[in-house]
Amino acid sequence: MTQGTLTFSLPRRGAALAVLQRYGVYIAIAVLLLYNLFFTPNFFALDNFRTQFVQVVPVLIVALGMALVIGTEGIDLSVGGVMALAAAVIPLYIGYGLIPVVILVILVGAFIGLVNGSLVALVGVQPIVATLSLMVAGRGLALLIANGQLKSVTDPGILAVGRGDLAGVPFSVIIAVILVFGVALLVNRTTFGKQLMAVGGSRRAAELSGLPVKRILLLTYVLCSSLAAVAGVIGTARLGASVPSTLGNLIELSAITAVVVGGTPLTGGQVRVIGTVAGALLLQFISATLIKHNVPDAYSQITQAVIILLAVYIQRGRTATK
């Protein structure tokens, strides 16, 4: 290979990787939808899309919080445990009404986030270690609170959150859309969003420039766990039961996949909110496609693992060509 060929091929490779990182998730969704248009009967039926959007809501909401944490070059594995805690707390306090119990659940989530953030920002524990401990402890505490039992949730207000709709649009989808716009506004239009990405880009540089790095990290983990608590409320409402043993199980992996596939680098410094939404939808559409073609769920998990590897490879490749 000549020097001229090498000089020509590297920019082309870098440009291709840049396109894949920025637009790959949208291309994948388009290809998947095109496949389903021809090979999956009734995939484009309105009822099917309604079902897909309802089912993706918990993963999407958790992924929004995960995107914020990954933007700081962190990770939060405790989100599933937070959802389990939300499920365990709801039956205990639902008698006080919908709004008080939702506020209480979010406060519980925020407390878990505060513990995570304190371990990471103040104690200096690695995020994966700090949140792994809370992942185990959170679900264990939830099982203790629920006494290991499934409890029915019959309050009309809670059930409406997971099963009701407004003009045909499910309440859970409306909540998710509001949260997407809220997180997008936070990231792109506020000082906190800019500071968050600065911390993820270089924590040392952020400290030297006078940014309140510890406070930013604390608030980021609090927001992530609070969003996970909201997802726990919606998941419990949709099931009509408190099932802390299974609710949110492995959801952290789906959320991380959605974030990474959506273009947010694991190295921090960027948060792609719309890309995260697209990543969550891609995972949901893949799962739905496999189910409709009677493919075992194990293959869905294998597909998810392959998607993560491809997304990380594209990110590494793009970095190497800069």
C-alpha positions as CSV (number, residue, x, y, z in Angstrom):
1,M,0.0,0.0,0.0
2,T,1.4,3.4,-1.0
3,Q,1.6,6.4,1.3
4,G,-0.9,8.1,-0.9
5,T,-3.4,5.3,-0.6
6,L,-2.9,5.2,3.2
7,T,-3.4,8.9,3.5
8,F,-6.6,8.7,1.4
9,S,-8.1,5.6,3.2
10,L,-7.7,6.8,6.8
11,P,-9.9,9.9,6.4
12,R,-12.5,7.9,4.6
13,R,-12.5,5.3,7.4
14,G,-12.7,8.0,10.0
15,A,-15.6,9.7,8.1
16,A,-17.5,6.4,7.8
17,L,-17.1,5.7,11.5
18,A,-18.2,9.2,12.4
19,V,-21.3,8.7,10.3
20,L,-22.0,5.3,11.9
21,Q,-21.6,6.7,15.4
22,R,-23.9,9.7,14.8
23,Y,-26.5,8.1,12.5
24,G,-26.0,4.3,12.9
25,V,-28.9,3.8,15.3
26,Y,-31.3,5.6,13.0
27,I,-30.1,3.6,10.0
28,A,-30.5,0.4,12.0
29,I,-34.1,1.4,12.9
30,A,-34.9,2.2,9.3
31,V,-33.5,-1.2,8.1
32,L,-35.3,-3.1,10.8
33,L,-38.7,-1.4,10.1
34,L,-38.2,-2.0,6.4
35,Y,-37.6,-5.7,7.1
36,N,-40.7,-5.9,9.2
37,L,-42.8,-4.1,6.5
38,F,-42.2,-7.0,4.2
39,F,-41.6,-10.0,6.5
40,T,-43.6,-9.5,9.7
41,P,-47.4,-9.5,9.4
42,N,-49.2,-6.7,11.3
43,F,-46.0,-5.2,12.6
44,F,-47.2,-1.8,11.4
45,A,-50.6,-2.1,13.0
46,L,-51.4,0.8,15.3
47,D,-52.1,-1.5,18.2
48,N,-48.7,-3.1,17.8
49,F,-46.9,0.3,17.8
50,R,-48.9,1.3,20.9
51,T,-47.7,-1.9,22.7
52,Q,-44.1,-1.3,21.7
53,F,-44.1,2.3,22.9
54,V,-45.7,1.3,26.2
55,Q,-43.2,-1.6,26.8
56,V,-40.2,0.6,26.0
57,V,-41.1,3.3,28.5
58,P,-39.3,1.9,31.6
59,V,-36.1,1.2,29.7
60,L,-36.2,4.6,28.1
61,I,-36.7,6.5,31.4
62,V,-33.9,4.6,33.0
63,A,-31.7,5.1,30.0
64,L,-32.2,8.9,30.2
65,G,-30.7,8.9,33.7
66,M,-28.0,6.5,32.6
67,A,-27.0,8.8,29.8
68,L,-26.4,11.6,32.3
69,V,-24.2,9.4,34.4
70,I,-22.3,8.0,31.4
71,G,-21.8,11.6,30.3
72,T,-19.7,12.1,33.5
73,E,-17.7,9.0,32.6
74,G,-19.5,7.0,35.2
75,I,-21.9,4.1,35.3
76,D,-24.9,3.2,37.5
77,L,-25.7,-0.4,38.0
78,S,-28.2,0.2,40.9
79,V,-31.1,1.4,38.7
80,G,-32.8,-2.0,38.8
81,G,-32.5,-2.1,42.6
82,V,-34.1,1.3,42.8
83,M,-37.0,0.1,40.6
84,A,-37.4,-2.9,43.0
85,L,-37.5,-0.5,46.0
86,A,-40.1,1.6,44.3
87,A,-42.2,-1.5,43.8
88,A,-41.8,-2.5,47.5
89,V,-42.7,0.9,48.9
90,I,-45.8,1.6,46.8
91,P,-48.2,-0.9,48.5
92,L,-47.1,0.4,51.9
93,Y,-48.1,4.0,51.3
94,I,-50.6,3.9,48.5
95,G,-53.4,4.7,51.0
96,Y,-52.1,8.3,51.2
97,G,-52.9,8.9,47.6
98,L,-51.2,8.8,44.2
99,I,-49.2,12.1,44.5
100,P,-47.8,11.5,48.0
101,V,-46.7,8.0,47.2
102,V,-45.0,9.0,43.9
103,I,-43.2,11.8,45.7
104,L,-42.1,9.4,48.4
105,V,-40.8,6.8,45.9
106,I,-38.9,9.5,44.0
107,L,-37.3,10.6,47.3
108,V,-36.3,7.0,48.0
109,G,-34.7,6.9,44.6
110,A,-33.0,10.2,45.2
111,F,-31.6,8.9,48.5
112,I,-30.0,5.9,46.7
113,G,-28.6,8.3,44.2
114,L,-27.2,10.5,46.9
115,V,-25.4,7.4,48.4
116,N,-24.1,6.5,45.0
117,G,-22.9,10.0,44.3
118,S,-21.3,10.3,47.7
119,L,-19.3,7.1,47.3
120,V,-18.1,8.3,43.9
121,A,-17.6,12.0,44.4
122,L,-16.6,12.2,48.1
123,V,-15.1,8.8,49.0
124,G,-13.5,8.2,45.6
125,V,-15.0,4.7,45.0
126,Q,-15.1,3.6,41.3
127,P,-18.7,4.1,40.0
128,I,-19.0,0.5,38.9
129,V,-18.1,-0.7,42.4
130,A,-20.2,1.8,44.3
131,T,-23.3,1.2,42.2
132,L,-22.9,-2.6,42.1
133,S,-23.1,-2.6,45.9
134,L,-26.3,-0.6,45.8
135,M,-27.7,-2.8,43.1
136,V,-27.4,-5.8,45.4
137,A,-28.4,-4.0,48.6
138,G,-31.3,-2.2,46.9
139,R,-33.0,-5.3,45.7
140,G,-32.3,-7.1,49.0
141,L,-33.9,-4.3,50.9
142,A,-36.8,-4.3,48.6
143,L,-37.3,-8.1,49.2
144,L,-37.1,-7.5,53.0
145,I,-39.7,-4.7,52.8
146,A,-42.1,-6.9,50.7
147,N,-41.3,-9.9,52.8
148,G,-40.5,-11.7,49.5
149,Q,-44.2,-11.6,48.5
150,L,-46.1,-10.4,45.5
151,K,-48.6,-7.8,46.5
152,S,-51.5,-6.6,44.3
153,V,-51.9,-2.9,43.5
154,T,-55.5,-1.9,43.0
155,D,-55.5,1.8,43.5
156,P,-57.1,3.4,40.4
157,G,-54.7,6.3,40.4
158,I,-51.6,4.1,40.2
159,L,-53.1,1.8,37.7
160,A,-54.0,4.7,35.5
161,V,-50.4,5.7,35.3
162,G,-49.5,2.4,33.7
163,R,-52.7,1.5,31.8
164,G,-54.6,4.8,31.3
165,D,-54.5,7.1,28.3
166,L,-55.3,10.6,27.1
167,A,-56.9,10.8,23.7
168,G,-55.6,7.4,22.9
169,V,-52.0,8.1,24.0
170,P,-50.9,6.1,27.1
171,F,-50.1,8.1,30.1
172,S,-46.8,6.3,30.5
173,V,-45.8,7.4,27.0
174,I,-46.8,11.0,27.8
175,I,-44.7,10.9,30.9
176,A,-41.7,9.5,29.0
177,V,-42.0,12.2,26.3
178,I,-42.1,14.9,29.0
179,L,-39.0,13.5,30.6
180,V,-37.2,13.2,27.3
181,F,-37.8,16.9,26.6
182,G,-36.8,17.8,30.2
183,V,-33.5,15.9,30.1
184,A,-32.7,17.3,26.6
185,L,-33.4,20.8,27.9
186,L,-31.2,20.1,31.0
187,V,-28.3,18.8,28.9
188,N,-28.4,21.3,26.1
189,R,-29.8,24.6,27.6
190,T,-28.6,24.8,31.2
191,T,-25.3,25.6,32.9
192,F,-25.5,22.3,34.7
193,G,-25.7,20.3,31.4
194,K,-22.5,22.1,30.2
195,Q,-20.8,21.5,33.5
196,L,-21.8,17.8,33.4
197,M,-20.2,17.3,30.0
198,A,-17.1,19.2,31.1
199,V,-16.7,16.9,34.0
200,G,-17.0,13.9,31.7
201,G,-14.6,15.3,29.2
202,S,-11.9,15.9,31.8
203,R,-12.6,15.8,35.6
204,R,-9.1,17.2,36.4
205,A,-9.6,20.1,33.9
206,A,-13.0,20.8,35.3
207,E,-11.6,21.0,38.9
208,L,-8.8,23.3,37.8
209,S,-11.3,25.6,36.1
210,G,-13.2,25.9,39.3
211,L,-16.3,23.8,38.5
212,P,-18.1,22.2,41.5
213,V,-17.3,18.7,40.3
214,K,-18.4,16.9,43.5
215,R,-21.7,18.7,43.5
216,I,-22.3,17.9,39.8
217,L,-21.5,14.2,40.3
218,L,-23.8,14.1,43.4
219,L,-26.7,15.7,41.5
220,T,-26.2,13.5,38.4
221,Y,-26.5,10.3,40.4
222,V,-29.5,11.7,42.3
223,L,-31.2,12.4,39.0
224,C,-30.4,9.0,37.6
225,S,-31.9,7.2,40.6
226,S,-34.9,9.5,40.7
227,L,-35.7,8.6,37.1
228,A,-35.2,4.9,37.9
229,A,-37.8,5.4,40.7
230,V,-40.2,6.9,38.2
231,A,-39.7,3.9,35.9
232,G,-40.4,1.7,38.9
233,V,-43.7,3.4,39.5
234,I,-44.7,3.0,35.9
235,G,-43.6,-0.7,35.8
236,T,-45.6,-1.5,39.0
237,A,-48.6,0.4,37.6
238,R,-48.5,-1.5,34.4
239,L,-48.3,-4.9,36.1
240,G,-50.9,-4.0,38.7
241,A,-48.7,-5.7,41.3
242,S,-45.6,-5.1,43.4
243,V,-43.0,-7.6,42.3
244,P,-39.6,-6.5,43.7
245,S,-38.0,-9.8,43.0
246,T,-38.2,-9.3,39.2
247,L,-39.1,-5.7,38.4
248,G,-36.1,-4.0,36.8
249,N,-34.0,-7.1,36.7
250,L,-31.1,-6.5,34.3
251,I,-32.7,-3.3,33.1
252,E,-29.3,-1.6,33.7
253,L,-27.8,-3.6,30.8
254,S,-30.6,-2.5,28.5
255,A,-30.3,1.1,29.5
256,I,-26.5,1.1,29.0
257,T,-27.0,-0.5,25.6
258,A,-29.5,2.1,24.6
259,V,-27.2,4.9,25.7
260,V,-24.1,3.5,23.9
261,V,-25.9,2.6,20.7
262,G,-27.4,6.1,20.7
263,G,-24.0,7.6,20.4
264,T,-23.1,8.6,23.9
265,P,-19.5,7.5,24.4
266,L,-18.5,5.5,27.5
267,T,-15.6,7.9,27.9
268,G,-17.9,10.7,28.9
269,G,-18.1,14.3,27.7
270,Q,-21.2,13.9,25.6
271,V,-24.8,13.1,26.2
272,R,-27.0,12.3,23.2
273,V,-30.6,12.4,24.4
274,I,-32.4,11.8,21.1
275,G,-29.9,9.1,20.3
276,T,-30.7,7.4,23.6
277,V,-34.4,7.4,22.7
278,A,-33.5,5.9,19.3
279,G,-31.3,3.3,21.0
280,A,-34.1,2.2,23.4
281,L,-36.6,2.0,20.5
282,L,-34.1,-0.1,18.5
283,L,-33.8,-2.6,21.3
284,Q,-37.5,-2.8,21.7
285,F,-38.1,-3.3,17.9
286,I,-35.4,-6.0,17.8
287,S,-37.0,-7.8,20.7
288,A,-40.5,-7.5,19.2
289,T,-39.3,-8.7,15.8
290,L,-37.7,-11.8,17.3
291,I,-40.8,-12.6,19.4
292,K,-43.1,-12.3,16.3
293,H,-40.8,-14.7,14.5
294,N,-40.9,-17.1,17.4
295,V,-37.2,-16.7,18.2
296,P,-36.2,-17.7,21.8
297,D,-35.5,-14.8,24.2
298,A,-31.9,-16.0,24.6
299,Y,-31.2,-14.9,21.1
300,S,-32.5,-11.4,21.9
301,Q,-29.9,-11.2,24.8
302,I,-27.2,-12.4,22.4
303,T,-28.2,-9.8,19.9
304,Q,-28.0,-7.1,22.6
305,A,-24.5,-8.2,23.5
306,V,-23.4,-8.0,19.8
307,I,-24.9,-4.5,19.5
308,I,-22.9,-3.3,22.5
309,L,-19.7,-4.7,21.1
310,L,-20.3,-3.1,17.7
311,A,-21.2,0.3,19.3
312,V,-18.1,0.3,21.5
313,Y,-15.9,-0.8,18.5
314,I,-17.3,2.1,16.4
315,Q,-16.6,4.5,19.2
316,R,-13.0,3.2,19.7
317,G,-12.4,3.3,15.9
318,R,-13.5,6.9,15.7
319,T,-11.3,7.9,18.6
320,A,-8.3,6.2,17.0
321,T,-8.8,8.1,13.7
322,K,-9.0,11.5,15.3
